[in-house]
Amino acid sequence: MRDSSERPTIHAEANLAVHHAPAAERRSVVLRLLVRNHPGAMSHVCGLFHRRLFNVDGIACLPTTDASRSTVLLLVREDQRLEQVVRQLAKLADVLEIHREAAGDGAFGTVARALGCPVPR
Amino acid sequence: MQTNGAGLIVKLLERQGITTIPGIPGGASLPLYDALHASAIRHVLARHEQGAGFIAQGMARSTGTAAVCLGTSGPGATNLLTAIADAKLDSIPLVAITGQVPRAMIGTDAFQEIDTYGLTIPITKHNYLVSSARELLHVIPDAFRIATSDRPGPVVIDVPKDVQLEAVTVGTWPEPGTAAPAMRCARDQIARATALLEAAERPVLLIGAGVIAAGASELVRRLAEGGSIPVAATLLGLGAIPAYHPLFLGMVGMHAARATNLILEECDLLVGLGVRFDDRATGKAAEFCPNARIIHIDVDASELGKIKTPTLGIQADVGDALQAMLAETAPRPRPAWSARVAALRRAHRLAMPGADDVRRPYGLVRAVAALAGEDAIVTSDVGQHQMWVAQAFPFQRPRQWLTSGGLGTMGFGLPAAIGAALAFPGRRVVCFTGDGSLLMNIQELATAAEERTRVTLILLDNGHLGLVRQQQELFYGGRYHASRFAAGLDFSAIARGFGVEAHDLATTSHPAALLARALEAPGPCLVRVPIAAEANVYPMVRPGGPNREMIDPDAPVAETTASDAVDGGSDAGF
C-alpha cells in the first residue's frame, strides 16, 4: 500500500480560483514542469492541452543540469478547466513534477521583451 | 546471455508470464517473429490487426491481467489503433508491440513507415519508441507496470527493426513489471465519507468498471447489505453484484429500467465507486441525481470533479476505501427508503416484451443465459443487441461480461470472445452480436475456426444498423438513411465458408433445442436469429436529455402485486 501523496507531485503555490471571465481578461499562470528529456515528451504535454481544447499561450523548454530531465514552462490562462488539465498532466509518465506560479515578470516577461510581444500578466 | 533486441523482448515477455500473443507479422516485425519461433509462447494468427488487439483485450478483460498483441509497422500499427483506443476508454491493461522501420529510415517516409508513437499518444496511458536493445530491459517491465497500475490502460512499444536485430548481452534480468501496490486513501476522508453515509436517508451506490478492476465486488455487497443501500451499475459495472441480488437495480442511464433512473433521481447521497460519470450513464449531467450529495471514490484523481463536482472526492483504490469504510460503518436498516425503492421498482420495472419467446430479443437473451449457465463468459458487440443483453442477461460475477463501453466499438465481440476462450479453454464463451457489428471483424471467424475456440455467436440479424435506425425513428422524424443493409447476407453460408458450424433459427421449429445444441458445440458455432427491424431498445433517454425523461412505449401498467417486491422475483434488477 502507498499513499496518494506518493504520486507525481502537484505543488500549488497558490490554489487557483475559478474564473469565468472572457479569455483575454483571465489571469495568466505559469506551470513549471519537470519532465523526462526525450523526443516525445513535449508531444505528450502539448497534445494533452489541445485535446482538452485548452490553449497554451507560451512554451519554454530547456534541459536541466541533469540532461535526462527538462524543465518546461507553460504560460496558460486560468479557467475552470485548468485544474482538470493539471490533473491530466500529473498522469503522464514523463511528467515528474508540476509547480504552479504566478505569471508575473518572470521568464516569459524576458522572452516577451526579446520577441517584442506584450508582457503577460 | 547473448541475444538480440527481438530475443530480449520475447524473453522479457516470457518472464512476464505471457503465454499467448495474438498478432500479424510483417516486414518490420519479422525479427520478433523469428525470436517467437524459438519460444514456448503460443502465437495466435489473427486476420486483421484490430482482431489481434481485441483478442488480446478479451484475454485481459476476462483474466484481469495484462495481455499483449503484435503488429508490424505502418498499416499494422494503424489497424491496431481502434483496439488500443478502446482499451484506453475502458481502462484495459493492453501492451501493444509494433515493428517500426529501422532508425536510419525514420522520418524518410519509408515503406510502411508511420509515426506510431505520435498516433498513439492520445490513446495510450504511455508509449515508447525504443532507441536501443538495452533500453528494452527497462521498457518492457515498465510497460507492464504502467498498464496494470492504478487505473489500468494500454501501452504501446514501437520497436525499430534494427533495434530488434541489435546484438546485446544480458547479465542480470530485470524483475517483471507488476502493478504498483493499491493506493490508500487518507483516513480522515474515510471518516467524512462514513459520516455522510450515516447521515443519508436515501443513499445509492453507483458502481463501475473500477470496482471490478479493484476486485472490490464483495466489499460493495457488504456495504450495500449493511446499510440497506440499493446498487446501480454502469454498463461496465455489470456482474460486480449478482443480477438477482435484492439490492441490485441493474444498469443506470440511457437504457436503464425507469425505476433505476427514478431511484437515482430521488437519492440524497450517491456514492460513485470506480465510475467516471459517462454521459450514457448520467444523461444530462447537470440534472443527474439532482437532490444528492456525491461521494466519488476513484483511483484516478482527474476523474474527481471532471463531470460532477463531488461533496467528497477520494482518490484511492476502491477496495481500500471500502474496507476502511466498512470498518467504521455500523449496520443500519433504512425501512422507509427500502419501501420507497420497492414501490418504484414495482411501478417502473423493465417491460421486456417477448421475454418468453426465444425468437425475440429478450426471450433469446434469457434462453441463452439459462442454457449457457453461470460459468459462461459473455461478450457483445455494440448496438441494440448489446443493450438487450445488458438489460436482460443475469450476470453473476465480475469479468463474466466483456463489452466495449467507452469507445463503443462495433467489431469488438467476436475477437474478444476468441481471446476469452483462449484464456479459459474450459469455458463456453457466448458472443452476442448484430449483423452490422459482426461484419466489422468477421474475418476473425477464420481465427476462431483455426484455434477451435469454444465461441458461440448469437447473431441478432435485423438487416439494419439497428440503434442508428432507432434514433432516426425517434429523433429524426423516421427519415431512415444509410441504416438499412439492402443486400441480405447468408450468414450461415458465410460462417460455414470459414469452417464454422452454423444454424439458423428461422428454419427450425425447435429453436430452444437448436440453441442448446449450438451452446454445446466443441468448436466455434454461429446461430443466426432473425429479428424484426422495428424492434427497439426501451426505455430510452434522448441523448443529452435528463435520465428522468425516458421514452418507453413498452411501459407496463403499474402493478402492485406482492410477487415482484424488492426482495425477489425474476425481474429483480431489470
Interface residues (C-beta under 8 A of the other chain):
Chain A: M1 R2 D3 S4 R7 P39 G40 S43 H44 G47 R51 E83 Q84 R87 Q88 A90 K91 L92 A93 D94
Chain B: Y117 G118 I121 P122 K125 H126 N127 L129 I146 A180 P181 A182 M183 R184 C185 A186 D300 A301 S302 G305 K306 Q315 A316 D320
